[in-house]
Amino acid sequence: MHATRAGRERARQPKLVYISPLDLSLHRTNICLMSKPKLNAALLPASRTTFFGGTIGLFLGFAILLLAGAIAIRTETSRRNSSELIRHTLLVQNGLHRLFALVEGAESGERGFLITNNEQYLAPYGDAVRDLKTTIDDLSTLVADNPEQTKKIAELVPAIDERMAIINSVIGDVRSGKIREAADLIKTGRGKNLMDQLRASISEMTSVEDRLLGDREAALASANSAVEMGVLFLVVIVLLLAVYSIVQAQRQSSALLSSSEVLQIRNDQLIEETARREEVEAKLRQSQKLEAIGQLAGGIAHDFNNMLSVVIASLNLLKRRLARGEGGYDQFIDSAVEGAERAANLTHRLLAFSRLQPLAPSPIDANEFVAGMSHLLRRTLGEHIRLEITLADGLWLTEADPNELENAILNLAVNARDAMPNGGKLTIETANREIDGTYAAAEAGGKPGQYVQLAVMDTGVGMSPEVAAKAFDPFFTTKAVGKGTGLGLSQVYGFVKQSGGNVSIYSEVGRGTTIKLYLPRYIGKNDTISAQIANPEKCPPGHLEEVILVVEDDERARDIAVECGRELGYTVLQAENALSALNLLSSRPDIRLLMTDVVMPEEDGKMLAKEALREHPDLKILFMSGYTRDALSSSDRTLGKIQLLAKPFTLEQAALKIRDVLDQR
């Protein structure tokens, strides 16, 4: 979880805008100079007294400018020093966070690799091996002026080396097939103790930097106060000069008085603006985080409350009808089921956005897939929109979840339709793309390699750059209230990223939008190409001689799964943990299918399946899970192809999946 969060923070870390004290000082000086009144030469008397008075006034004006310059230079020097120290402290804090994130990422990769035996989980470990030394060296350079922090860095290095050595040993054991030895090494708790030690040390160092940051911010505030005092001093001098000018030239008294009042107002406004700016800068980071969390939480709460209201109200009405012995149950049952299905769909979309949805990838010929969807797309778009499909010759195969790919294309088609209310053209193109490092960073945003590109182009109203930049954000929508959830594009983005690809968007206002999906090329046997999903019989029945064992630690979820199996005609046994399940398997050799949850206490579903297959090699396995952080890979050498029933599931979905697994040879 930490590795995912760290990766997500690196991908979406807000950029801070630093305003130089010199810029603010010059801004204030410019306002002061612009506020000075311009004297009308026609109003100056020609007398000798007025001439000398004007000369003295000019001399005083130059003296004020020299004084302002001296004050500005002195305060700017102080500000530069304070700002540089604050920047230095922030760099140290960022370095500390980066250091811990690398070790934490390596630890998460180690655990993911232990569970899945999938080398892809070792990417954070590789980052740590590559970047740890550089990060430590950079930190040592930054804190070289602080003996206390230098000493703490030196103390961190052995702990980091030992933790990385443990991780390396675990990875080596897993690669050698010594899974239990790797698990035993983790269970010693030495790695956790080292991480706790690192977390405490880095927290202590961060606290030291926080204190330094507070002191340096106070110094910067003091310098700001000096500037404000200088501005007030200049205001006083200008007022004295105005009084002197009034005495010297009566005809200019009203103009000077008016200009002095304007100058005073502008300087007061400048002081208020400076105070507001400092307050806003202090809250900037927190507000950016809270805005994103608030938008996501608000959208979820709004949609879930609507759906739960339908479910609860329908069940309450159904209960009252049953108590009175009245009929008319169907409408309430249908409403409750519809509300629950909408809630499950919202959860599915959120998991897709966060890249945690369970996927069942298989090789896909994108040309066949898109061509097979043409009829569905034409019905979705309507007669006022022309559909054009351009398929590339010699298109590579790709690997993705067919259901999710179909949903992604439909989502893009619906968005394009809504962007063309007066009609237009929707074009879907396929192409092979060889992505190099430069292009991957600029557009594809992923790793260099070979990709199958699906481009969806419309001639609709288009989006401004500001709107396009937020298009993939969850719950962001430009549609009217009730016309969309704001999760369509975010679901597409999450699915493609989880499949190892990426999405790019290009749009111009009034000219349309182009969205390109980059899916990795599949290289392997192509004898099981997935085309568009057919619609089989809803609930294929089971038989009493077909015995199923349901393993689920949650009692209510277990009871529902058992009742679903019995409703479908199977003989169903149940167990609450792996130990009970293994005992039942030993005493009941007629069990044909093991349906197990993935996340369970003590021993998870994947370990249970491996132990069960060692004793019963003909046993069929069906996993039940609600999200991919369960660390299920698409295949395993000991388990074969993973079969997954995604939670929450309907009776029809369970019937199809159970029948499919039991009928496989």
C-alpha positions as CSV (number, residue, x, y, z in Angstrom):
1,M,0.0,0.0,0.0
2,H,2.8,2.4,0.8
3,A,4.5,1.8,-2.5
4,T,1.3,2.5,-4.4
5,R,0.7,5.7,-2.4
6,A,4.3,6.8,-2.9
7,G,4.0,6.1,-6.6
8,R,0.8,8.0,-6.7
9,E,2.3,11.0,-4.8
10,R,5.3,11.1,-7.1
11,A,2.9,11.1,-10.1
12,R,0.6,13.8,-8.7
13,Q,2.8,15.9,-6.3
14,P,1.7,19.6,-6.3
15,K,4.2,22.2,-7.6
16,L,5.0,25.0,-5.2
17,V,5.4,28.5,-6.6
18,Y,8.1,30.4,-4.8
19,I,7.9,34.3,-4.9
20,S,11.2,35.9,-4.5
21,P,11.5,38.6,-1.8
22,L,13.1,40.8,-4.4
23,D,10.1,40.5,-6.7
24,L,7.8,41.5,-3.8
25,S,10.1,44.4,-2.8
26,L,10.2,45.7,-6.3
27,H,6.4,45.4,-6.6
28,R,6.0,47.4,-3.5
29,T,8.5,50.1,-4.7
30,N,6.8,50.4,-8.0
31,I,3.4,50.9,-6.4
32,C,4.9,53.6,-4.2
33,L,6.5,55.4,-7.1
34,M,3.4,55.1,-9.2
35,S,1.4,56.6,-6.4
36,K,3.6,59.7,-6.2
37,P,1.7,62.8,-7.5
38,K,2.9,64.4,-10.7
39,L,3.3,68.2,-10.2
40,N,1.7,70.4,-12.8
41,A,4.4,72.9,-14.0
42,A,1.8,75.4,-15.0
43,L,0.8,75.9,-11.4
44,L,4.4,76.8,-10.2
45,P,4.8,80.5,-9.5
46,A,7.7,82.2,-11.1
47,S,9.0,83.9,-8.0
48,R,12.5,83.4,-6.6
49,T,11.1,81.9,-3.4
50,T,9.1,79.2,-5.3
51,F,12.3,78.4,-7.4
52,F,14.3,77.8,-4.3
53,G,11.4,75.9,-2.8
54,G,11.2,73.7,-5.9
55,T,15.0,73.1,-5.7
56,I,14.8,72.1,-2.1
57,G,11.8,69.8,-2.9
58,L,13.8,68.1,-5.7
59,F,16.7,67.6,-3.4
60,L,14.5,66.1,-0.8
61,G,13.0,63.8,-3.5
62,F,16.4,62.5,-4.5
63,A,17.3,62.0,-0.8
64,I,14.1,59.9,-0.3
65,L,15.0,57.8,-3.4
66,L,18.5,57.2,-2.1
67,L,17.1,56.3,1.4
68,A,14.6,53.9,-0.2
69,G,17.4,52.3,-2.3
70,A,19.6,51.8,0.8
71,I,16.7,50.3,2.7
72,A,15.7,48.0,-0.2
73,I,19.3,46.8,-0.6
74,R,19.7,46.0,3.0
75,T,16.4,44.3,3.5
76,E,16.8,42.4,0.2
77,T,20.1,41.0,1.4
78,S,18.4,39.8,4.6
79,R,15.5,38.3,2.6
80,R,17.8,36.5,0.2
81,N,19.6,34.8,3.1
82,S,16.4,33.8,4.8
83,S,14.8,32.6,1.6
84,E,17.9,30.5,0.7
85,L,17.9,28.9,4.2
86,I,14.2,28.1,3.9
87,R,14.8,26.5,0.5
88,H,17.7,24.5,1.9
89,T,15.5,23.2,4.7
90,L,12.8,22.2,2.3
91,L,15.4,20.3,0.1
92,V,16.5,18.4,3.2
93,Q,12.9,17.5,4.1
94,N,12.2,16.3,0.6
95,G,15.4,14.3,0.6
96,L,14.4,12.6,3.9
97,H,10.9,11.8,2.5
98,R,12.5,10.4,-0.7
99,L,14.9,8.3,1.3
100,F,12.2,6.6,3.3
101,A,9.9,6.2,0.3
102,L,12.7,4.3,-1.5
103,V,13.2,1.9,1.4
104,E,9.5,1.5,1.9
105,G,8.9,0.9,-1.8
106,A,11.6,-1.8,-1.8
107,E,9.8,-3.4,1.2
108,S,6.5,-3.3,-0.6
109,G,8.0,-4.8,-3.7
110,E,9.6,-7.6,-1.7
111,R,6.2,-8.5,-0.2
112,G,4.4,-8.3,-3.5
113,F,7.1,-10.5,-5.1
114,L,6.9,-13.0,-2.2
115,I,3.1,-13.4,-2.7
116,T,2.9,-13.3,-6.5
117,N,6.4,-14.4,-7.6
118,N,5.9,-11.7,-10.3
119,E,9.0,-9.8,-11.2
120,Q,7.0,-6.7,-12.0
121,Y,6.5,-6.1,-8.2
122,L,10.3,-5.6,-7.9
123,A,10.3,-2.3,-9.8
124,P,10.3,-0.2,-6.6
125,Y,13.1,-2.5,-5.3
126,G,15.1,-1.7,-8.4
127,D,14.5,2.0,-7.9
128,A,15.8,1.8,-4.4
129,V,18.9,-0.1,-5.4
130,R,19.6,2.5,-8.1
131,D,18.7,5.7,-6.2
132,L,19.5,5.0,-2.5
133,K,23.2,5.8,-2.7
134,T,22.6,9.0,-4.6
135,T,19.9,10.1,-2.3
136,I,22.0,9.5,0.8
137,D,25.0,11.3,-0.8
138,D,22.7,14.3,-1.6
139,L,21.4,14.4,1.9
140,S,24.9,14.2,3.4
141,T,25.9,17.2,1.3
142,L,22.8,19.2,2.3
143,V,23.3,18.6,6.0
144,A,27.1,19.1,6.0
145,D,26.6,22.4,7.8
146,N,24.7,20.7,10.6
147,P,26.8,18.3,12.8
148,E,23.7,16.9,14.5
149,Q,22.0,16.0,11.2
150,T,25.2,14.7,9.7
151,K,25.6,12.3,12.7
152,K,22.0,11.0,12.2
153,I,22.6,10.4,8.5
154,A,25.7,8.3,9.4
155,E,23.5,6.3,11.8
156,L,20.8,5.7,9.2
157,V,23.2,4.1,6.6
158,P,23.8,0.8,8.5
159,A,20.1,0.3,9.2
160,I,19.3,1.0,5.5
161,D,22.0,-1.4,4.4
162,E,20.8,-4.1,6.7
163,R,17.1,-3.7,5.6
164,M,18.1,-3.8,2.0
165,A,20.2,-6.9,2.7
166,I,17.2,-8.7,4.2
167,I,15.0,-7.7,1.3
168,N,17.7,-9.0,-1.1
169,S,17.8,-12.3,0.8
170,V,14.0,-12.7,0.6
171,I,14.0,-12.0,-3.1
172,G,16.8,-14.5,-3.6
173,D,14.9,-17.1,-1.6
174,V,11.7,-16.5,-3.7
175,R,13.6,-16.8,-6.9
176,S,15.2,-20.0,-5.7
177,G,11.7,-21.4,-4.8
178,K,12.4,-21.1,-1.1
179,I,9.1,-19.5,-0.3
180,R,8.9,-20.7,3.3
181,E,12.4,-19.6,4.1
182,A,11.6,-16.2,2.7
183,A,8.4,-16.0,4.8
184,D,10.3,-17.1,7.9
185,L,12.9,-14.4,7.4
186,I,10.1,-11.8,7.2
187,K,8.4,-13.3,10.3
188,T,11.5,-12.7,12.4
189,G,10.4,-9.1,12.6
190,R,13.9,-7.8,12.1
191,G,12.8,-6.0,8.9
192,K,9.9,-4.4,10.7
193,N,12.1,-3.3,13.6
194,L,14.6,-1.7,11.1
195,M,11.7,0.1,9.3
196,D,10.4,1.4,12.7
197,Q,13.9,2.6,13.5
198,L,14.3,4.3,10.2
199,R,10.8,5.9,10.5
200,A,11.7,7.2,14.0
201,S,15.1,8.5,12.9
202,I,13.7,10.3,9.8
203,S,10.8,11.7,11.8
204,E,13.3,13.0,14.4
205,M,15.4,14.6,11.6
206,T,12.3,16.0,10.0
207,S,11.3,17.6,13.4
208,V,14.7,19.2,13.6
209,E,14.3,20.6,10.1
210,D,10.8,21.8,11.0
211,R,12.2,23.8,13.9
212,L,14.8,25.2,11.7
213,L,12.1,26.1,9.1
214,G,10.1,27.9,11.8
215,D,13.1,29.9,12.9
216,R,14.0,30.8,9.3
217,E,10.4,31.7,8.4
218,A,10.4,34.0,11.5
219,A,13.6,35.6,10.2
220,L,11.9,36.2,6.8
221,A,8.8,37.6,8.5
222,S,11.1,40.0,10.5
223,A,12.6,41.1,7.2
224,N,9.1,41.7,5.8
225,S,8.3,43.8,8.8
226,A,11.4,45.9,8.2
227,V,10.2,46.5,4.7
228,E,6.8,47.5,6.0
229,M,8.4,49.9,8.4
230,G,10.5,51.3,5.6
231,V,7.3,51.9,3.5
232,L,5.7,53.6,6.5
233,F,8.8,55.8,6.9
234,L,8.7,56.7,3.2
235,V,5.0,57.6,3.6
236,V,5.8,59.9,6.5
237,I,8.6,61.6,4.5
238,V,6.3,62.0,1.5
239,L,3.6,63.6,3.8
240,L,6.2,66.0,5.2
241,L,7.3,66.9,1.7
242,A,3.7,67.5,0.8
243,V,3.3,69.9,3.7
244,Y,6.5,71.7,2.8
245,S,5.3,72.0,-0.9
246,I,2.0,73.5,0.3
247,V,3.8,76.2,2.3
248,Q,6.0,77.0,-0.8
249,A,3.2,76.9,-3.4
250,Q,-0.4,77.5,-2.5
251,R,-1.7,76.8,-5.9
252,Q,-0.5,73.2,-5.7
253,S,-1.8,72.5,-2.2
254,S,-5.0,70.7,-3.3
255,A,-3.2,68.5,-5.8
256,L,-0.5,67.5,-3.3
257,L,-3.2,66.7,-0.7
258,S,-5.1,64.5,-3.1
259,S,-2.0,62.7,-4.2
260,S,-0.9,62.1,-0.6
261,E,-4.3,60.6,0.2
262,V,-4.2,58.3,-2.8
263,L,-0.7,57.2,-1.8
264,Q,-1.8,56.5,1.7
265,I,-4.7,54.3,0.5
266,R,-2.5,52.4,-1.9
267,N,0.1,51.7,0.7
268,D,-2.6,50.5,3.1
269,Q,-3.9,48.2,0.4
270,L,-0.4,46.9,-0.3
271,I,0.1,46.1,3.4
272,E,-3.2,44.3,3.5
273,E,-2.4,42.4,0.3
274,T,1.0,41.4,1.7
275,A,-0.7,40.0,4.8
276,R,-3.2,38.1,2.8
277,R,-0.5,36.7,0.5
278,E,1.5,35.3,3.5
279,E,-1.6,33.7,4.9
280,V,-2.5,32.1,1.5
281,E,1.0,30.8,1.0
282,A,0.9,29.2,4.5
283,K,-2.3,27.3,3.6
284,L,-1.5,26.4,0.0
285,R,-0.2,22.9,0.4
286,Q,-2.9,21.8,2.8
287,S,-5.7,23.3,0.6
288,Q,-4.4,21.5,-2.5
289,K,-4.5,18.1,-0.7
290,L,-7.9,18.8,0.9
291,E,-9.4,19.9,-2.4
292,A,-8.6,16.6,-4.1
293,I,-9.7,14.5,-1.1
294,G,-12.9,16.6,-0.7
295,Q,-13.8,16.3,-4.3
296,L,-13.4,12.5,-4.3
297,A,-15.2,12.0,-0.9
298,G,-18.0,14.4,-1.8
299,G,-18.7,12.6,-5.1
300,I,-18.6,9.2,-3.4
301,A,-20.9,10.3,-0.6
302,H,-23.4,11.9,-2.9
303,D,-23.7,8.9,-5.3
304,F,-23.7,6.3,-2.5
305,N,-26.3,8.1,-0.4
306,N,-28.6,8.2,-3.4
307,M,-28.2,4.5,-4.1
308,L,-28.4,3.4,-0.4
309,S,-31.6,5.5,-0.1
310,V,-33.2,3.5,-2.8
311,V,-32.1,0.2,-1.3
312,I,-33.1,1.0,2.3
313,A,-36.4,2.6,1.4
314,S,-37.3,-0.3,-0.9
315,L,-36.5,-2.9,1.7
316,N,-38.5,-1.0,4.3
317,L,-41.5,-0.8,2.1
318,L,-41.1,-4.5,1.2
319,K,-41.0,-5.4,4.9
320,R,-44.2,-3.5,5.6
321,R,-46.0,-5.1,2.6
322,L,-44.9,-8.6,3.8
323,A,-46.1,-7.8,7.4
324,R,-49.6,-6.8,6.0
325,G,-49.7,-9.8,3.7
326,E,-50.1,-7.6,0.6
327,G,-48.7,-8.2,-2.8
328,G,-46.7,-6.0,-5.2
329,Y,-43.2,-7.0,-4.0
330,D,-41.5,-7.0,-7.4
331,Q,-41.2,-3.3,-7.8
332,F,-39.5,-2.9,-4.4
333,I,-37.2,-5.9,-5.0
334,D,-36.2,-4.6,-8.4
335,S,-35.5,-1.1,-7.0
336,A,-33.4,-2.5,-4.2
337,V,-31.4,-4.7,-6.7
338,E,-31.0,-1.8,-9.1
339,G,-29.7,0.5,-6.3
340,A,-27.3,-2.2,-5.1
341,E,-26.0,-2.9,-8.6
342,R,-25.5,0.9,-9.2
343,A,-23.5,1.0,-5.9
344,A,-21.4,-2.0,-7.1
345,N,-20.8,-0.3,-10.4
346,L,-19.6,2.9,-8.7
347,T,-17.2,0.8,-6.6
348,H,-16.0,-0.9,-9.8
349,R,-15.4,2.5,-11.4
350,L,-13.5,3.7,-8.4
351,L,-11.3,0.6,-8.3
352,A,-10.7,1.1,-12.0
353,F,-9.6,4.6,-11.4
354,S,-7.3,3.6,-8.6
355,R,-6.0,0.6,-10.6
356,L,-7.2,-2.0,-8.0
357,Q,-10.0,-3.7,-9.9
358,P,-9.7,-7.5,-10.5
359,L,-8.8,-8.1,-14.2
360,A,-8.9,-11.2,-16.3
361,P,-6.6,-10.3,-19.2
362,S,-6.4,-12.5,-22.3
363,P,-4.9,-12.0,-25.8
364,I,-7.0,-9.8,-28.0
365,D,-7.1,-9.0,-31.7
366,A,-8.1,-5.3,-31.5
367,N,-9.3,-5.3,-35.1
368,E,-11.7,-8.1,-34.5
369,F,-12.7,-6.7,-31.2
370,V,-13.6,-3.2,-32.6
371,A,-15.3,-4.6,-35.7
372,G,-17.4,-6.8,-33.4
373,M,-18.5,-3.8,-31.4
374,S,-19.5,-1.8,-34.5
375,H,-23.2,-2.7,-34.3
376,L,-23.3,-1.9,-30.6
377,L,-21.5,1.4,-31.2
378,R,-23.9,2.5,-33.9
379,R,-26.9,1.8,-31.7
380,T,-25.2,3.8,-28.9
381,L,-24.3,6.8,-31.1
382,G,-27.6,7.2,-32.9
383,E,-28.4,8.0,-36.5
384,H,-27.1,11.7,-36.3
385,I,-23.5,10.5,-35.8
386,R,-21.5,8.8,-38.5
387,L,-19.2,6.0,-37.3
388,E,-16.0,5.3,-39.2
389,I,-13.7,2.5,-38.3
390,T,-10.1,2.3,-39.7
391,L,-8.3,-1.0,-39.0
392,A,-4.6,-1.3,-39.5
393,D,-3.1,-4.2,-41.5
394,G,-0.9,-6.6,-39.7
395,L,-2.0,-5.3,-36.3
396,W,-0.2,-6.9,-33.3
397,L,-2.1,-8.7,-30.6
398,T,-2.6,-7.0,-27.2
399,E,-3.4,-8.5,-23.8
400,A,-6.3,-6.9,-21.8
401,D,-9.5,-7.7,-20.0
402,P,-12.1,-7.9,-22.8
403,N,-15.0,-6.7,-20.6
404,E,-13.1,-3.7,-19.4
405,L,-11.8,-2.9,-22.9
406,E,-15.4,-3.0,-24.2
407,N,-16.5,-0.7,-21.3
408,A,-13.6,1.7,-22.1
409,I,-14.5,2.0,-25.8
410,L,-18.2,2.5,-24.9
411,N,-17.3,5.2,-22.4
412,L,-15.3,7.1,-25.0
413,A,-18.1,6.7,-27.5
414,V,-20.7,8.0,-25.1
415,N,-18.6,11.0,-24.2
416,A,-18.0,11.7,-27.9
417,R,-21.7,11.4,-28.6
418,D,-22.5,13.9,-25.9
419,A,-19.9,16.3,-27.3
420,M,-21.7,16.2,-30.7
421,P,-25.4,17.1,-29.9
422,N,-26.0,18.3,-33.5
423,G,-24.3,15.4,-35.1
424,G,-20.8,14.7,-36.4
425,K,-18.3,11.9,-37.0
426,L,-16.7,9.4,-34.6
427,T,-13.6,7.7,-35.9
428,I,-12.0,4.7,-34.3
429,E,-8.5,3.7,-35.6
430,T,-6.1,0.9,-34.7
431,A,-2.4,1.1,-35.3
432,N,0.9,-0.5,-34.2
433,R,3.2,1.9,-32.3
434,E,6.9,1.6,-31.5
435,I,7.4,4.0,-28.6
436,D,10.9,5.3,-27.9
437,G,11.9,7.0,-24.6
438,T,11.4,10.6,-25.8
439,Y,7.9,9.9,-27.2
440,A,6.9,7.8,-24.2
441,A,7.7,10.7,-21.8
442,A,6.0,13.3,-24.1
443,E,2.8,11.6,-25.1
444,A,2.4,7.9,-24.2
445,G,3.7,8.6,-20.7
446,G,4.8,5.0,-20.1
447,K,7.7,2.7,-20.8
448,P,9.3,2.5,-24.2
449,G,8.3,-0.5,-26.2
450,Q,5.7,-1.8,-28.6
451,Y,2.0,-0.9,-28.2
452,V,-1.3,-1.4,-29.9
453,Q,-2.9,2.0,-30.3
454,L,-6.7,2.5,-30.2
455,A,-7.6,6.1,-31.1
456,V,-11.1,7.5,-30.7
457,M,-11.6,10.8,-32.5
458,D,-14.8,13.0,-32.6
459,T,-15.7,16.3,-34.3
460,G,-17.5,17.7,-31.2
461,V,-17.2,20.9,-29.2
462,G,-13.8,20.0,-27.9
463,M,-12.2,21.1,-24.6
464,S,-10.0,24.0,-23.5
465,P,-6.5,23.1,-22.2
466,E,-7.6,23.7,-18.6
467,V,-10.6,21.3,-19.0
468,A,-8.5,18.7,-20.8
469,A,-5.9,18.7,-18.0
470,K,-8.7,17.7,-15.6
471,A,-10.5,15.3,-17.8
472,F,-9.2,12.1,-16.1
473,D,-9.8,13.4,-12.6
474,P,-12.5,11.4,-10.6
475,F,-16.0,13.1,-10.5
476,F,-14.9,15.9,-12.8
477,T,-17.5,16.5,-15.5
478,T,-18.6,19.3,-17.7
479,K,-22.1,17.7,-18.2
480,A,-25.2,19.0,-16.5
481,V,-26.3,17.7,-13.1
482,G,-27.6,14.2,-13.4
483,K,-26.1,13.7,-16.9
484,G,-22.9,12.0,-15.8
485,T,-21.0,10.7,-12.8
486,G,-17.6,12.1,-13.8
487,L,-16.0,8.7,-13.5
488,G,-16.1,7.5,-17.2
489,L,-12.7,8.8,-18.3
490,S,-11.1,8.2,-14.9
491,Q,-12.2,4.5,-15.2
492,V,-10.7,4.3,-18.7
493,Y,-7.5,5.9,-17.5
494,G,-7.2,3.5,-14.5
495,F,-8.0,0.4,-16.6
496,V,-5.4,1.2,-19.3
497,K,-2.7,2.1,-16.7
498,Q,-3.4,-1.2,-14.8
499,S,-3.1,-3.1,-18.0
500,G,0.4,-1.7,-18.5
501,G,-0.4,1.0,-21.0
502,N,-1.3,4.7,-21.0
503,V,-3.8,7.2,-22.3
504,S,-3.2,10.6,-24.0
505,I,-5.7,13.3,-24.9
506,Y,-5.6,16.1,-27.4
507,S,-8.5,18.5,-27.8
508,E,-9.3,21.9,-29.4
509,V,-12.4,24.0,-28.7
510,G,-14.7,23.7,-31.7
511,R,-12.6,21.1,-33.5
512,G,-13.1,18.0,-31.5
513,T,-11.2,15.6,-29.2
514,T,-8.8,12.7,-29.8
515,I,-8.1,10.1,-27.1
516,K,-5.5,7.4,-27.7
517,L,-5.2,4.2,-25.7
518,Y,-1.8,2.5,-25.7
519,L,-2.0,-1.2,-24.8
520,P,1.1,-3.3,-24.6
521,R,1.8,-5.7,-27.4
522,Y,1.2,-9.4,-26.6
523,I,3.9,-11.8,-27.6
524,G,2.9,-15.5,-27.1
525,K,0.6,-18.3,-28.2
526,N,-2.4,-16.9,-30.0
527,D,-4.7,-19.9,-30.0
528,T,-7.2,-18.4,-27.5
529,I,-7.9,-14.9,-29.0
530,S,-10.8,-13.1,-27.2
531,A,-13.4,-11.5,-29.3
532,Q,-16.4,-9.6,-28.1
533,I,-18.1,-11.2,-25.1
534,A,-21.1,-13.3,-26.1
535,N,-24.3,-13.5,-24.0
536,P,-24.6,-17.1,-22.7
537,E,-27.4,-18.6,-20.7
538,K,-28.1,-16.5,-17.6
539,C,-28.0,-19.2,-14.9
540,P,-26.7,-22.6,-16.0
541,P,-27.8,-25.1,-13.4
542,G,-25.6,-27.3,-11.2
543,H,-26.0,-30.9,-10.0
544,L,-26.1,-32.3,-6.5
545,E,-23.3,-34.7,-7.2
546,E,-21.1,-31.7,-7.9
547,V,-19.7,-30.7,-4.5
548,I,-18.3,-27.2,-3.8
549,L,-16.3,-26.1,-0.8
550,V,-16.8,-22.3,0.0
551,V,-14.0,-20.8,2.2
552,E,-14.7,-17.3,3.5
553,D,-13.8,-15.8,6.9
554,D,-16.7,-13.3,6.8
555,E,-19.8,-15.1,8.1
556,R,-22.4,-13.2,6.2
557,A,-20.5,-13.3,2.9
558,R,-19.9,-17.0,3.4
559,D,-23.6,-17.7,4.1
560,I,-24.6,-15.8,0.9
561,A,-22.1,-17.6,-1.2
562,V,-23.3,-21.0,0.2
563,E,-26.9,-20.1,-0.5
564,C,-26.1,-19.1,-4.1
565,G,-24.4,-22.4,-4.7
566,R,-27.3,-24.4,-3.3
567,E,-29.8,-22.3,-5.2
568,L,-28.0,-23.2,-8.4
569,G,-28.3,-26.9,-7.5
570,Y,-24.9,-27.8,-6.2
571,T,-24.0,-29.5,-3.0
572,V,-22.2,-26.9,-0.9
573,L,-19.9,-27.3,2.1
574,Q,-18.4,-24.4,4.0
575,A,-15.3,-23.5,6.0
576,E,-14.2,-20.3,7.8
577,N,-10.5,-20.6,7.4
578,A,-7.8,-22.5,5.6
579,L,-7.3,-25.1,8.3
580,S,-10.9,-26.1,8.4
581,A,-10.9,-26.2,4.6
582,L,-8.0,-28.6,4.4
583,N,-9.6,-30.9,7.0
584,L,-12.8,-31.0,4.9
585,L,-10.8,-31.7,1.7
586,S,-9.1,-34.7,3.5
587,S,-12.4,-36.2,4.6
588,R,-14.4,-35.4,1.4
589,P,-12.6,-36.6,-1.7
590,D,-15.7,-35.9,-3.8
591,I,-15.2,-32.1,-3.5
592,R,-14.7,-30.9,-7.1
593,L,-14.4,-27.1,-6.7
594,L,-12.7,-24.9,-4.0
595,M,-14.2,-21.4,-3.9
596,T,-12.0,-19.3,-1.6
597,D,-11.7,-15.7,-0.6
598,V,-8.2,-14.3,-1.2
599,V,-7.6,-12.2,1.9
600,M,-8.0,-14.2,5.1
601,P,-6.3,-14.2,8.5
602,E,-3.3,-16.5,9.1
603,E,-3.2,-18.2,5.7
604,D,-4.6,-16.5,2.6
605,G,-6.6,-18.1,-0.2
606,K,-3.6,-18.4,-2.6
607,M,-1.6,-20.4,0.0
608,L,-4.6,-22.5,0.7
609,A,-5.1,-23.3,-3.0
610,K,-1.4,-24.3,-3.4
611,E,-1.6,-26.7,-0.4
612,A,-4.9,-28.1,-1.6
613,L,-3.6,-28.8,-5.1
614,R,-0.6,-30.7,-3.7
615,E,-2.9,-33.2,-2.1
616,H,-5.8,-33.0,-4.7
617,P,-4.2,-32.2,-8.1
618,D,-7.6,-32.5,-9.9
619,L,-9.3,-30.0,-7.7
620,K,-10.7,-26.9,-9.5
621,I,-9.9,-23.5,-7.9
622,L,-12.1,-20.3,-8.1
623,F,-10.9,-17.3,-6.2
624,M,-13.3,-14.6,-4.8
625,S,-12.0,-11.0,-4.4
626,G,-13.0,-7.4,-4.6
627,Y,-9.7,-5.7,-5.5
628,T,-6.3,-6.5,-6.9
629,R,-4.2,-5.5,-3.9
630,D,-4.8,-9.1,-2.9
631,A,-1.6,-9.7,-5.0
632,L,-3.2,-12.2,-7.3
633,S,-1.3,-12.5,-10.5
634,S,-2.9,-13.5,-13.8
635,S,-1.0,-16.8,-13.7
636,D,1.1,-18.9,-11.4
637,R,3.2,-22.0,-12.2
638,T,1.6,-24.0,-9.4
639,L,-2.0,-22.7,-9.8
640,G,-2.2,-22.4,-13.6
641,K,-4.4,-19.7,-15.0
642,I,-6.1,-17.8,-12.2
643,Q,-9.9,-18.0,-12.2
644,L,-11.5,-15.0,-10.4
645,L,-15.1,-14.2,-9.4
646,A,-15.1,-10.4,-8.6
647,K,-17.0,-9.2,-5.6
648,P,-19.8,-8.2,-5.4
649,F,-21.3,-10.7,-7.7
650,T,-24.8,-11.6,-8.8
651,L,-26.3,-15.0,-8.9
652,E,-26.0,-15.0,-12.7
653,Q,-22.4,-14.1,-12.6
654,A,-21.6,-16.8,-10.0
655,A,-23.6,-19.4,-12.0
656,L,-21.6,-18.6,-15.2
657,K,-18.2,-18.6,-13.5
658,I,-18.8,-21.8,-11.5
659,R,-20.1,-23.6,-14.6
660,D,-17.2,-22.4,-16.7
661,V,-14.5,-23.5,-14.1
662,L,-16.2,-26.9,-13.5
663,D,-16.5,-27.6,-17.3
664,Q,-12.9,-26.8,-18.1
665,R,-10.6,-29.8,-18.8
